Amino acid sequence: GVGRASGRMTLANVAGSFYAIDDTCTHRGCSLGDGKLDGSTIQCACHGSRFDVTSGAVVRGPGEDPVRSYPVHVANGEVQVDM
C-alpha cells in the first residue's frame, strides 16, 4: 500500500518491506501518495511518471529526475524513517 506522511513523504509497503520517497513528483509537483503502486513502482496520478520506491529512480517519464529516497526501519512495531 501507499500512504502520505506529513504531506512530505510517500511511504510504500512492498511485500512487507517499507520504503519512503519524497511525496512530490519531479515532473509537475503532484503528490505521489495519490498514485498507484504496482510491485515496487509507483505511478504518479497526474501525468503517469513512474518511480522505483526502493531507490527513487525514474522508471518511466515524463519525469526525468529521481525523487529522494529515505532509509526506513521497523523498531518495536513502528515504521521509522531517517530524514
Secondary structure, 3 states (H helix, E strand, C coil): CEEEECCCEEEEEECCEEEEEECECCCCCCEHHHCEEECCEEECCCCCCEEECCCCCEEECCCCCCCCEECEEEECCEEEECC
